[in-house]
Amino acid sequence: MGMVRRVSSSRHFRQKTGEEQRATWLELFFDLVFVFAVTQLSHLLLHHLTLHGALQTLFLLLVVWWAWIYTTWMTNWFDPESVLVRLVLLVVMASSLLMAVAIPETFGRLAPLFACSYVLLQVVRNAFNVYATPRGNPFYIVFRRILAWSVVSGVLWLAGGFAPSGVRTWLWIAALAVDYVAPFVGYWTPRLGRSGTSEWEIEAAHFAERFQLFIIIALGESIVVTGATASSLVLDFANGTALMVAFGTSAALWWLYFDEVGWRAQRTLSRSDDSGRLARDAYTYLHIPIVAGIIVVAVGDELVIAHPGASPSGAELAVILGGPALYLVGHTLFRLRMIHNVSRKRVVATVAILALALLGGTLTSLALAACVFAILAVLAGDETRRRLAGS
């Protein structure tokens, strides 16, 4: 989604001061709910390590991501220090918590809770945006369009939540499609028209920082999962080594994003002539495989720590290798959209990780994980060396 040109005609809007906007304490507090949500998603995949389980986890990740992303766009425009904005965010946070609680049984007995929580947070937030924006502000009509689309998708979400399981799947797929298509069509609404991305404007520093913080959330969840798994075991040399390999992998993932990608992307976003379109494409959509990759890595780390000396099954092999590969693919797509360029070394690293599948029958889970870590560490080290040499 995107934002129109800033017109500070409401006491609830962020005021332009000429300085970079930063994330507020409330936004950091808000993100804590999504630490729990990401943990729920990783546990869901771990306990349903099948193609069907992977598809369900992906579906729920897309919903959780959409709940977070819309709120991020909102707080790029509205001021979390406003009491009314603060109250709305707390309502959205409470609804997000209920949605996260329902994740393990979303496709079963807690389907109504999941659907109602998601619809409540979307409609309440978007309705507030309309209410808090003066009619003379050009943003007012944009928020009306967004609210209309959230109501349409909300009907489908609620219908699916109370429908039989077979019908529910199709209703929810349709609802998610409505949510994800809306920004691409400019929230076109009868009699209200559509929004063009050339009209959208964001505060680049705040926007990029919010996404960086979500990456930290996902990486933090992987630390929690691996630490909890290790603490439940009687540590020996094998699973102790696996724990250190898992930590090293998380550190390498952090390094690959924050050493260069994060700040370069923020600079590119701030200089863009169409920052709304770039933010929509590169951040709203193309961060999804990056976050998904981190979640899958956490599941793979948990499997390796629990059974370091075992030969991985086909599903376990897919997780151990697929998570880091998906993460790097997300980086490649993000870079391609941001600067229309591809890092050949990251592509080579991705291929090398996937090629380890050929050794899946001869290596233990720990050996495979160590190979993945080595590839990521070499890649991160080489990129940093080149950056320092060029500075």
HUMODA-V771469 format. One record per run of one state. SS is the DSSP state (A for helix, B for strand, O for the rest). FROM is the first residue (numbers start at 1). TO is the last residue. Records with the same first field share a line. If there is no record, write none. Layout:
# HUMODA-V771469
SS = FROM-TO + FROM-TO
This chain:
# HUMODA-V771469
O = 1-3 + 5-12 + 14-24 + 48-50 + 79-82 + 102-102 + 106-110 + 133-138 + 162-164 + 186-188 + 190-192 + 194-196 + 201-203 + 232-236 + 272-274 + 286-287 + 307-313 + 340-343 + 360-364 + 391-391
B = 4-4 + 13-13 + 78-78 + 189-189 + 193-193 + 200-200
A = 25-47 + 51-77 + 83-101 + 103-105 + 111-132 + 139-161 + 165-185 + 197-199 + 204-231 + 237-271 + 275-285 + 288-306 + 314-339 + 344-359 + 365-390
